[in-house]
Amino acid sequence: MRPSDALWQIFAATGHVGIYLLYRQQLEYELKVCGQKAEREVLLEQPSSIIV
């Protein structure tokens, strides 16, 4: 599990905006490390690793 996935799960459970902002920052960092371009759009869907 990536750190961004863990932050998303916390956000999904709490709905705390601060956690969402941390999630977005971590996701952008992970994409940069992997050499992918970070998109500036809001992600409303859940990552595929979360089973609801």
Long-range contacts (C-beta under 8 A, 24 or more apart in sequence): 1-49, 2-30, 2-49, 3-30, 4-30, 4-47, 5-47, 5-49, 5-50, 8-46, 8-47, 8-50, 9-50, 12-46, 12-50
